Amino acid sequence: MKQSALIASVLAGGVALGAVGVAGFQALKKPETPAATQVASAPSAIASAPLAQALPQAVASAPAAAPKTAAAPQAKPAPQHATHARILGVTPIREAATEPKQVCRQEQVAHQAPVQDENRIAGSVIGGVVGGLLGNQVGGGNGKKAATVIGALAGGFAGNKAQENMQQKDQVVSTRTVCDTQEVPTQKIVGYDVRYSLDGKTGTVRMDQKPKGKTLPAKDGKLLI
């Protein structure tokens, strides 16, 4: 009997719940009347009034948020520059020019041989002897003597001239060095184009003198020349 009564009560409760659920579903499908809406919204307005009054007080009493401080910008590290530039190549700059230069050459020169008998005494004596002998053969007596004297004088003069001609023709040939100054074309170096590499960049600079070594001094990305 107890079990039957328990089962009956469970069934009765289930039927009641089912009826309530069907009634609620139909009530949702029907539009609410304005009066019901006002009645339903009144408690909400009443309930929200204290919340609206409490919200400004809560906002006013809330501690103000601390302003955010901007982070200080970090300083960029200073660029690192090389202290020397590496030389890649050196090209001499030449210009056409002329310069005086002494040019020497060898020449053969003919000149009179040294004269040992400048007064040509030997010629005069030999000529006088020959002339006197020839004059001695002409005529006779006093005329022979006169012819001998005249022959000697003429022979001496002729011998002198003959020796002079022989001395003038007596020449020797020698070699001498003759020098003179001439303008000779040449090329003059006026500078040097130096190609270099510094801080990963290449460049060219004109220098008056050829650089010594394989590097050039530099500071702050510039050459110290």
MILUM-733401 format. One record per residue (C-alpha): residue number from 1; residue in one letter; x, y, z. Coordinates in pm, 1 decimal. Layout:
residues N
<r><num>NUM</num><residuo>a</residuo><east>X</east><north>Y</north><up>Z</up></r>
...
This chain:
residues 225
<r><num>1</num><residuo>m</residuo><east>0.0</east><north>0.0</north><up>0.0</up></r>
<r><num>2</num><residuo>k</residuo><east>282.1</east><north>237.8</north><up>83.3</up></r>
<r><num>3</num><residuo>q</residuo><east>452.3</east><north>166.9</north><up>-246.1</up></r>
<r><num>4</num><residuo>s</residuo><east>129.5</east><north>224.2</north><up>-438.1</up></r>
<r><num>5</num><residuo>a</residuo><east>71.0</east><north>550.5</north><up>-256.9</up></r>
<r><num>6</num><residuo>l</residuo><east>433.0</east><north>661.0</north><up>-329.9</up></r>
<r><num>7</num><residuo>i</residuo><east>401.9</east><north>580.3</north><up>-697.0</up></r>
<r><num>8</num><residuo>a</residuo><east>70.5</east><north>759.2</north><up>-715.3</up></r>
<r><num>9</num><residuo>s</residuo><east>214.8</east><north>1070.7</north><up>-555.1</up></r>
<r><num>10</num><residuo>v</residuo><east>512.4</east><north>1071.9</north><up>-793.6</up></r>
<r><num>11</num><residuo>l</residuo><east>283.7</east><north>1040.7</north><up>-1093.1</up></r>
<r><num>12</num><residuo>a</residuo><east>60.9</east><north>1316.6</north><up>-961.0</up></r>
<r><num>13</num><residuo>g</residuo><east>361.7</east><north>1544.3</north><up>-910.0</up></r>
<r><num>14</num><residuo>g</residuo><east>485.2</east><north>1473.0</north><up>-1264.9</up></r>
<r><num>15</num><residuo>v</residuo><east>148.4</east><north>1552.8</north><up>-1415.0</up></r>
<r><num>16</num><residuo>a</residuo><east>132.9</east><north>1877.5</north><up>-1217.6</up></r>
<r><num>17</num><residuo>l</residuo><east>478.7</east><north>1984.5</north><up>-1330.8</up></r>
<r><num>18</num><residuo>g</residuo><east>391.7</east><north>1902.9</north><up>-1690.4</up></r>
<r><num>19</num><residuo>a</residuo><east>78.1</east><north>2115.0</north><up>-1669.8</up></r>
<r><num>20</num><residuo>v</residuo><east>273.8</east><north>2405.0</north><up>-1523.9</up></r>
<r><num>21</num><residuo>g</residuo><east>532.1</east><north>2381.2</north><up>-1802.3</up></r>
<r><num>22</num><residuo>v</residuo><east>264.9</east><north>2383.9</north><up>-2076.7</up></r>
<r><num>23</num><residuo>a</residuo><east>93.0</east><north>2678.6</north><up>-1918.5</up></r>
<r><num>24</num><residuo>g</residuo><east>421.5</east><north>2872.7</north><up>-1895.5</up></r>
<r><num>25</num><residuo>f</residuo><east>507.3</east><north>2800.9</north><up>-2259.6</up></r>
<r><num>26</num><residuo>q</residuo><east>170.7</east><north>2930.6</north><up>-2375.0</up></r>
<r><num>27</num><residuo>a</residuo><east>206.7</east><north>3239.8</north><up>-2156.6</up></r>
<r><num>28</num><residuo>l</residuo><east>539.7</east><north>3322.3</north><up>-2322.6</up></r>
<r><num>29</num><residuo>k</residuo><east>388.3</east><north>3299.3</north><up>-2670.8</up></r>
<r><num>30</num><residuo>k</residuo><east>106.7</east><north>3552.1</north><up>-2585.3</up></r>
<r><num>31</num><residuo>p</residuo><east>200.4</east><north>3931.8</north><up>-2602.1</up></r>
<r><num>32</num><residuo>e</residuo><east>223.2</east><north>4099.6</north><up>-2271.1</up></r>
<r><num>33</num><residuo>t</residuo><east>-30.2</east><north>4370.2</north><up>-2195.2</up></r>
<r><num>34</num><residuo>p</residuo><east>98.0</east><north>4724.7</north><up>-2123.8</up></r>
<r><num>35</num><residuo>a</residuo><east>-27.5</east><north>4702.2</north><up>-1772.8</up></r>
<r><num>36</num><residuo>a</residuo><east>165.8</east><north>4383.1</north><up>-1711.7</up></r>
<r><num>37</num><residuo>t</residuo><east>476.1</east><north>4542.2</north><up>-1862.4</up></r>
<r><num>38</num><residuo>q</residuo><east>451.2</east><north>4845.4</north><up>-1635.6</up></r>
<r><num>39</num><residuo>v</residuo><east>391.5</east><north>4623.9</north><up>-1335.9</up></r>
<r><num>40</num><residuo>a</residuo><east>689.1</east><north>4409.3</north><up>-1422.4</up></r>
<r><num>41</num><residuo>s</residuo><east>919.7</east><north>4702.4</north><up>-1491.5</up></r>
<r><num>42</num><residuo>a</residuo><east>832.9</east><north>4887.6</north><up>-1175.3</up></r>
<r><num>43</num><residuo>p</residuo><east>1023.3</east><north>4655.8</north><up>-941.7</up></r>
<r><num>44</num><residuo>s</residuo><east>1323.3</east><north>4679.0</north><up>-1179.6</up></r>
<r><num>45</num><residuo>a</residuo><east>1319.1</east><north>5058.5</north><up>-1165.7</up></r>
<r><num>46</num><residuo>i</residuo><east>1287.2</east><north>5044.6</north><up>-790.2</up></r>
<r><num>47</num><residuo>a</residuo><east>1569.0</east><north>4795.9</north><up>-768.2</up></r>
<r><num>48</num><residuo>s</residuo><east>1795.9</east><north>4997.7</north><up>-1003.8</up></r>
<r><num>49</num><residuo>a</residuo><east>1742.1</east><north>5330.3</north><up>-823.2</up></r>
<r><num>50</num><residuo>p</residuo><east>1968.8</east><north>5246.9</north><up>-527.4</up></r>
<r><num>51</num><residuo>l</residuo><east>2229.0</east><north>5108.4</north><up>-772.0</up></r>
<r><num>52</num><residuo>a</residuo><east>2227.3</east><north>5434.4</north><up>-972.3</up></r>
<r><num>53</num><residuo>q</residuo><east>2276.5</east><north>5634.7</north><up>-653.5</up></r>
<r><num>54</num><residuo>a</residuo><east>2551.5</east><north>5408.2</north><up>-528.0</up></r>
<r><num>55</num><residuo>l</residuo><east>2747.4</east><north>5403.9</north><up>-860.0</up></r>
<r><num>56</num><residuo>p</residuo><east>2867.9</east><north>5773.0</north><up>-853.2</up></r>
<r><num>57</num><residuo>q</residuo><east>2970.4</east><north>5734.3</north><up>-489.8</up></r>
<r><num>58</num><residuo>a</residuo><east>3168.0</east><north>5421.6</north><up>-574.8</up></r>
<r><num>59</num><residuo>v</residuo><east>3334.8</east><north>5595.5</north><up>-868.4</up></r>
<r><num>60</num><residuo>a</residuo><east>3418.5</east><north>5901.4</north><up>-657.7</up></r>
<r><num>61</num><residuo>s</residuo><east>3557.6</east><north>5693.6</north><up>-374.2</up></r>
<r><num>62</num><residuo>a</residuo><east>3766.7</east><north>5474.2</north><up>-604.1</up></r>
<r><num>63</num><residuo>p</residuo><east>4132.8</east><north>5574.5</north><up>-595.2</up></r>
<r><num>64</num><residuo>a</residuo><east>4252.5</east><north>5756.6</north><up>-908.9</up></r>
<r><num>65</num><residuo>a</residuo><east>4472.1</east><north>5548.7</north><up>-1130.5</up></r>
<r><num>66</num><residuo>a</residuo><east>4832.4</east><north>5658.2</north><up>-1124.9</up></r>
<r><num>67</num><residuo>p</residuo><east>4936.4</east><north>5824.1</north><up>-1455.6</up></r>
<r><num>68</num><residuo>k</residuo><east>5163.1</east><north>5615.2</north><up>-1667.2</up></r>
<r><num>69</num><residuo>t</residuo><east>5510.9</east><north>5757.5</north><up>-1694.0</up></r>
<r><num>70</num><residuo>a</residuo><east>5665.6</east><north>5749.6</north><up>-2041.6</up></r>
<r><num>71</num><residuo>a</residuo><east>5973.8</east><north>5535.6</north><up>-2062.7</up></r>
<r><num>72</num><residuo>a</residuo><east>6292.6</east><north>5735.0</north><up>-2116.0</up></r>
<r><num>73</num><residuo>p</residuo><east>6426.7</east><north>5684.5</north><up>-2471.5</up></r>
<r><num>74</num><residuo>q</residuo><east>6742.9</east><north>5481.4</north><up>-2480.2</up></r>
<r><num>75</num><residuo>a</residuo><east>7042.7</east><north>5664.5</north><up>-2625.1</up></r>
<r><num>76</num><residuo>k</residuo><east>7178.2</east><north>5513.5</north><up>-2944.7</up></r>
<r><num>77</num><residuo>p</residuo><east>7530.7</east><north>5384.4</north><up>-2914.0</up></r>
<r><num>78</num><residuo>a</residuo><east>7791.9</east><north>5598.9</north><up>-3084.8</up></r>
<r><num>79</num><residuo>p</residuo><east>7907.3</east><north>5454.6</north><up>-3419.5</up></r>
<r><num>80</num><residuo>q</residuo><east>8241.1</east><north>5282.4</north><up>-3411.2</up></r>
<r><num>81</num><residuo>h</residuo><east>8485.8</east><north>5412.8</north><up>-3673.1</up></r>
<r><num>82</num><residuo>a</residuo><east>8808.1</east><north>5251.5</north><up>-3784.2</up></r>
<r><num>83</num><residuo>t</residuo><east>9132.6</east><north>5429.9</north><up>-3699.3</up></r>
<r><num>84</num><residuo>h</residuo><east>9295.4</east><north>5336.7</north><up>-4030.1</up></r>
<r><num>85</num><residuo>a</residuo><east>9180.0</east><north>5302.5</north><up>-4390.8</up></r>
<r><num>86</num><residuo>r</residuo><east>9309.2</east><north>5013.1</north><up>-4599.3</up></r>
<r><num>87</num><residuo>i</residuo><east>9481.3</east><north>5109.2</north><up>-4924.8</up></r>
<r><num>88</num><residuo>l</residuo><east>9340.9</east><north>4921.7</north><up>-5224.1</up></r>
<r><num>89</num><residuo>g</residuo><east>9554.9</east><north>5070.2</north><up>-5501.5</up></r>
<r><num>90</num><residuo>v</residuo><east>9786.4</east><north>5358.6</north><up>-5597.5</up></r>
<r><num>91</num><residuo>t</residuo><east>9789.3</east><north>5512.3</north><up>-5949.1</up></r>
<r><num>92</num><residuo>p</residuo><east>10055.3</east><north>5773.7</north><up>-6041.0</up></r>
<r><num>93</num><residuo>i</residuo><east>9931.0</east><north>6081.9</north><up>-6229.8</up></r>
<r><num>94</num><residuo>r</residuo><east>10170.6</east><north>6184.4</north><up>-6509.6</up></r>
<r><num>95</num><residuo>e</residuo><east>10186.1</east><north>6497.2</north><up>-6724.8</up></r>
<r><num>96</num><residuo>a</residuo><east>10388.7</east><north>6557.9</north><up>-7042.4</up></r>
<r><num>97</num><residuo>a</residuo><east>10678.1</east><north>6799.9</north><up>-6994.4</up></r>
<r><num>98</num><residuo>t</residuo><east>11030.3</east><north>6881.7</north><up>-7110.9</up></r>
<r><num>99</num><residuo>e</residuo><east>11349.6</east><north>6912.8</north><up>-6915.4</up></r>
<r><num>100</num><residuo>p</residuo><east>11699.2</east><north>7034.0</north><up>-7007.5</up></r>
<r><num>101</num><residuo>k</residuo><east>11948.5</east><north>6757.2</north><up>-7056.4</up></r>
<r><num>102</num><residuo>q</residuo><east>12313.8</east><north>6761.0</north><up>-7156.9</up></r>
<r><num>103</num><residuo>v</residuo><east>12372.4</east><north>6553.7</north><up>-7468.2</up></r>
<r><num>104</num><residuo>c</residuo><east>12727.4</east><north>6458.9</north><up>-7559.9</up></r>
<r><num>105</num><residuo>r</residuo><east>12872.3</east><north>6306.6</north><up>-7877.0</up></r>
<r><num>106</num><residuo>q</residuo><east>13213.1</east><north>6211.3</north><up>-8016.3</up></r>
<r><num>107</num><residuo>e</residuo><east>13360.1</east><north>6405.3</north><up>-8310.2</up></r>
<r><num>108</num><residuo>q</residuo><east>13678.2</east><north>6361.5</north><up>-8513.0</up></r>
<r><num>109</num><residuo>v</residuo><east>13878.5</east><north>6682.1</north><up>-8553.6</up></r>
<r><num>110</num><residuo>a</residuo><east>14174.4</east><north>6736.1</north><up>-8791.3</up></r>
<r><num>111</num><residuo>h</residuo><east>14437.1</east><north>6985.4</north><up>-8683.4</up></r>
<r><num>112</num><residuo>q</residuo><east>14795.4</east><north>7070.0</north><up>-8772.6</up></r>
<r><num>113</num><residuo>a</residuo><east>15063.0</east><north>6853.7</north><up>-8629.5</up></r>
<r><num>114</num><residuo>p</residuo><east>15292.1</east><north>7009.7</north><up>-8374.2</up></r>
<r><num>115</num><residuo>v</residuo><east>15569.2</east><north>7209.5</north><up>-8548.6</up></r>
<r><num>116</num><residuo>q</residuo><east>15917.3</east><north>7154.9</north><up>-8422.7</up></r>
<r><num>117</num><residuo>d</residuo><east>16089.8</east><north>7403.9</north><up>-8656.6</up></r>
<r><num>118</num><residuo>e</residuo><east>15865.3</east><north>7704.1</north><up>-8645.0</up></r>
<r><num>119</num><residuo>n</residuo><east>16115.5</east><north>7930.6</north><up>-8830.6</up></r>
<r><num>120</num><residuo>r</residuo><east>16165.4</east><north>7669.9</north><up>-9100.2</up></r>
<r><num>121</num><residuo>i</residuo><east>16543.3</east><north>7700.5</north><up>-9075.3</up></r>
<r><num>122</num><residuo>a</residuo><east>16598.3</east><north>7357.3</north><up>-9215.3</up></r>
<r><num>123</num><residuo>g</residuo><east>16411.4</east><north>7442.0</north><up>-9535.3</up></r>
<r><num>124</num><residuo>s</residuo><east>16592.6</east><north>7766.2</north><up>-9579.0</up></r>
<r><num>125</num><residuo>v</residuo><east>16934.6</east><north>7603.4</north><up>-9533.6</up></r>
<r><num>126</num><residuo>i</residuo><east>16864.0</east><north>7312.2</north><up>-9762.7</up></r>
<r><num>127</num><residuo>g</residuo><east>16715.5</east><north>7543.9</north><up>-10022.5</up></r>
<r><num>128</num><residuo>g</residuo><east>17013.5</east><north>7782.3</north><up>-10002.4</up></r>
<r><num>129</num><residuo>v</residuo><east>17260.5</east><north>7500.4</north><up>-10048.9</up></r>
<r><num>130</num><residuo>v</residuo><east>17075.4</east><north>7363.4</north><up>-10347.0</up></r>
<r><num>131</num><residuo>g</residuo><east>17032.3</east><north>7710.6</north><up>-10496.6</up></r>
<r><num>132</num><residuo>g</residuo><east>17398.3</east><north>7797.4</north><up>-10445.7</up></r>
<r><num>133</num><residuo>l</residuo><east>17508.8</east><north>7480.6</north><up>-10617.1</up></r>
<r><num>134</num><residuo>l</residuo><east>17283.0</east><north>7553.6</north><up>-10909.2</up></r>
<r><num>135</num><residuo>g</residuo><east>17403.5</east><north>7915.9</north><up>-10929.1</up></r>
<r><num>136</num><residuo>n</residuo><east>17764.5</east><north>7808.7</north><up>-10910.6</up></r>
<r><num>137</num><residuo>q</residuo><east>17720.1</east><north>7622.7</north><up>-11233.9</up></r>
<r><num>138</num><residuo>v</residuo><east>17613.8</east><north>7934.5</north><up>-11423.0</up></r>
<r><num>139</num><residuo>g</residuo><east>17870.8</east><north>8170.0</north><up>-11576.9</up></r>
<r><num>140</num><residuo>g</residuo><east>18227.5</east><north>8206.7</north><up>-11479.2</up></r>
<r><num>141</num><residuo>g</residuo><east>18460.7</east><north>8436.7</north><up>-11283.4</up></r>
<r><num>142</num><residuo>n</residuo><east>18286.5</east><north>8704.6</north><up>-11087.4</up></r>
<r><num>143</num><residuo>g</residuo><east>17962.7</east><north>8618.9</north><up>-11257.5</up></r>
<r><num>144</num><residuo>k</residuo><east>17987.0</east><north>8271.5</north><up>-11118.2</up></r>
<r><num>145</num><residuo>k</residuo><east>18018.4</east><north>8405.3</north><up>-10766.0</up></r>
<r><num>146</num><residuo>a</residuo><east>17720.2</east><north>8632.4</north><up>-10811.8</up></r>
<r><num>147</num><residuo>a</residuo><east>17513.6</east><north>8345.4</north><up>-10951.1</up></r>
<r><num>148</num><residuo>t</residuo><east>17610.2</east><north>8129.5</north><up>-10656.3</up></r>
<r><num>149</num><residuo>v</residuo><east>17495.4</east><north>8396.9</north><up>-10408.4</up></r>
<r><num>150</num><residuo>i</residuo><east>17174.3</east><north>8462.1</north><up>-10595.3</up></r>
<r><num>151</num><residuo>g</residuo><east>17109.5</east><north>8087.8</north><up>-10622.1</up></r>
<r><num>152</num><residuo>a</residuo><east>17168.5</east><north>8042.5</north><up>-10252.7</up></r>
<r><num>153</num><residuo>l</residuo><east>16926.4</east><north>8321.4</north><up>-10162.4</up></r>
<r><num>154</num><residuo>a</residuo><east>16661.2</east><north>8198.4</north><up>-10400.4</up></r>
<r><num>155</num><residuo>g</residuo><east>16707.1</east><north>7841.0</north><up>-10286.9</up></r>
<r><num>156</num><residuo>g</residuo><east>16679.7</east><north>7940.5</north><up>-9920.2</up></r>
<r><num>157</num><residuo>f</residuo><east>16355.3</east><north>8127.2</north><up>-9984.9</up></r>
<r><num>158</num><residuo>a</residuo><east>16214.5</east><north>7840.0</north><up>-10187.1</up></r>
<r><num>159</num><residuo>g</residuo><east>16316.4</east><north>7591.7</north><up>-9922.2</up></r>
<r><num>160</num><residuo>n</residuo><east>16147.9</east><north>7795.8</north><up>-9650.6</up></r>
<r><num>161</num><residuo>k</residuo><east>15822.2</east><north>7807.5</north><up>-9844.1</up></r>
<r><num>162</num><residuo>a</residuo><east>15841.6</east><north>7440.0</north><up>-9926.3</up></r>
<r><num>163</num><residuo>q</residuo><east>15883.9</east><north>7354.8</north><up>-9558.4</up></r>
<r><num>164</num><residuo>e</residuo><east>15591.1</east><north>7581.7</north><up>-9469.4</up></r>
<r><num>165</num><residuo>n</residuo><east>15365.9</east><north>7401.3</north><up>-9718.3</up></r>
<r><num>166</num><residuo>m</residuo><east>15473.5</east><north>7068.0</north><up>-9580.6</up></r>
<r><num>167</num><residuo>q</residuo><east>15405.6</east><north>7176.1</north><up>-9222.7</up></r>
<r><num>168</num><residuo>q</residuo><east>15057.2</east><north>7300.6</north><up>-9312.4</up></r>
<r><num>169</num><residuo>k</residuo><east>14971.4</east><north>6973.7</north><up>-9482.3</up></r>
<r><num>170</num><residuo>d</residuo><east>15106.3</east><north>6777.8</north><up>-9191.7</up></r>
<r><num>171</num><residuo>q</residuo><east>14778.6</east><north>6723.2</north><up>-8997.5</up></r>
<r><num>172</num><residuo>v</residuo><east>14667.7</east><north>6471.8</north><up>-8739.9</up></r>
<r><num>173</num><residuo>v</residuo><east>14311.1</east><north>6351.5</north><up>-8663.3</up></r>
<r><num>174</num><residuo>s</residuo><east>14194.7</east><north>6327.4</north><up>-8302.6</up></r>
<r><num>175</num><residuo>t</residuo><east>13862.8</east><north>6250.4</north><up>-8131.0</up></r>
<r><num>176</num><residuo>r</residuo><east>13700.1</east><north>6495.4</north><up>-7893.5</up></r>
<r><num>177</num><residuo>t</residuo><east>13377.4</east><north>6499.7</north><up>-7693.1</up></r>
<r><num>178</num><residuo>v</residuo><east>13130.0</east><north>6773.1</north><up>-7784.8</up></r>
<r><num>179</num><residuo>c</residuo><east>12838.4</east><north>6846.0</north><up>-7544.7</up></r>
<r><num>180</num><residuo>d</residuo><east>12540.8</east><north>7075.8</north><up>-7570.5</up></r>
<r><num>181</num><residuo>t</residuo><east>12209.8</east><north>7126.4</north><up>-7381.0</up></r>
<r><num>182</num><residuo>q</residuo><east>11883.7</east><north>7010.4</north><up>-7537.2</up></r>
<r><num>183</num><residuo>e</residuo><east>11517.6</east><north>7008.9</north><up>-7422.6</up></r>
<r><num>184</num><residuo>v</residuo><east>11422.8</east><north>6643.1</north><up>-7391.9</up></r>
<r><num>185</num><residuo>p</residuo><east>11053.2</east><north>6535.8</north><up>-7371.4</up></r>
<r><num>186</num><residuo>t</residuo><east>10964.3</east><north>6351.3</north><up>-7054.7</up></r>
<r><num>187</num><residuo>q</residuo><east>10671.2</east><north>6266.2</north><up>-6823.7</up></r>
<r><num>188</num><residuo>k</residuo><east>10644.3</east><north>6427.8</north><up>-6482.8</up></r>
<r><num>189</num><residuo>i</residuo><east>10456.8</east><north>6269.0</north><up>-6190.5</up></r>
<r><num>190</num><residuo>v</residuo><east>10233.0</east><north>6536.0</north><up>-6035.9</up></r>
<r><num>191</num><residuo>g</residuo><east>10047.1</east><north>6321.3</north><up>-5780.2</up></r>
<r><num>192</num><residuo>y</residuo><east>9891.6</east><north>5989.3</north><up>-5690.6</up></r>
<r><num>193</num><residuo>d</residuo><east>9530.5</east><north>5868.5</north><up>-5689.1</up></r>
<r><num>194</num><residuo>v</residuo><east>9491.9</east><north>5647.1</north><up>-5380.9</up></r>
<r><num>195</num><residuo>r</residuo><east>9191.1</east><north>5414.1</north><up>-5363.2</up></r>
<r><num>196</num><residuo>y</residuo><east>9100.6</east><north>5311.5</north><up>-5006.5</up></r>
<r><num>197</num><residuo>s</residuo><east>8841.2</east><north>5129.6</north><up>-4795.0</up></r>
<r><num>198</num><residuo>l</residuo><east>8710.3</east><north>5281.7</north><up>-4467.4</up></r>
<r><num>199</num><residuo>d</residuo><east>8417.0</east><north>5162.6</north><up>-4253.9</up></r>
<r><num>200</num><residuo>g</residuo><east>8296.9</east><north>4935.6</north><up>-4532.7</up></r>
<r><num>201</num><residuo>k</residuo><east>8297.8</east><north>5214.0</north><up>-4794.3</up></r>
<r><num>202</num><residuo>t</residuo><east>8548.0</east><north>5274.5</north><up>-5074.0</up></r>
<r><num>203</num><residuo>g</residuo><east>8679.1</east><north>5609.6</north><up>-5198.8</up></r>
<r><num>204</num><residuo>t</residuo><east>8963.5</east><north>5780.3</north><up>-5385.7</up></r>
<r><num>205</num><residuo>v</residuo><east>9185.1</east><north>6065.4</north><up>-5268.8</up></r>
<r><num>206</num><residuo>r</residuo><east>9455.3</east><north>6264.0</north><up>-5454.3</up></r>
<r><num>207</num><residuo>m</residuo><east>9790.3</east><north>6282.0</north><up>-5273.4</up></r>
<r><num>208</num><residuo>d</residuo><east>10108.1</east><north>6473.4</north><up>-5358.2</up></r>
<r><num>209</num><residuo>q</residuo><east>10335.6</east><north>6194.0</north><up>-5242.8</up></r>
<r><num>210</num><residuo>k</residuo><east>10313.6</east><north>5818.3</north><up>-5271.0</up></r>
<r><num>211</num><residuo>p</residuo><east>10179.8</east><north>5672.4</north><up>-4944.4</up></r>
<r><num>212</num><residuo>k</residuo><east>10410.3</east><north>5460.0</north><up>-4737.3</up></r>
<r><num>213</num><residuo>g</residuo><east>10270.2</east><north>5134.9</north><up>-4605.8</up></r>
<r><num>214</num><residuo>k</residuo><east>9931.2</east><north>4974.2</north><up>-4666.5</up></r>
<r><num>215</num><residuo>t</residuo><east>9703.7</east><north>5198.2</north><up>-4452.0</up></r>
<r><num>216</num><residuo>l</residuo><east>9609.2</east><north>5564.3</north><up>-4403.8</up></r>
<r><num>217</num><residuo>p</residuo><east>9524.1</east><north>5723.7</north><up>-4065.2</up></r>
<r><num>218</num><residuo>a</residuo><east>9156.2</east><north>5806.4</north><up>-4009.2</up></r>
<r><num>219</num><residuo>k</residuo><east>8931.7</east><north>5956.1</north><up>-3739.9</up></r>
<r><num>220</num><residuo>d</residuo><east>8550.8</east><north>5977.7</north><up>-3714.8</up></r>
<r><num>221</num><residuo>g</residuo><east>8511.6</east><north>5822.5</north><up>-4059.6</up></r>
<r><num>222</num><residuo>k</residuo><east>8747.5</east><north>6071.2</north><up>-4231.4</up></r>
<r><num>223</num><residuo>l</residuo><east>9106.4</east><north>6044.9</north><up>-4352.6</up></r>
<r><num>224</num><residuo>l</residuo><east>9376.8</east><north>6235.0</north><up>-4167.0</up></r>
<r><num>225</num><residuo>i</residuo><east>9587.3</east><north>6352.5</north><up>-4460.0</up></r>
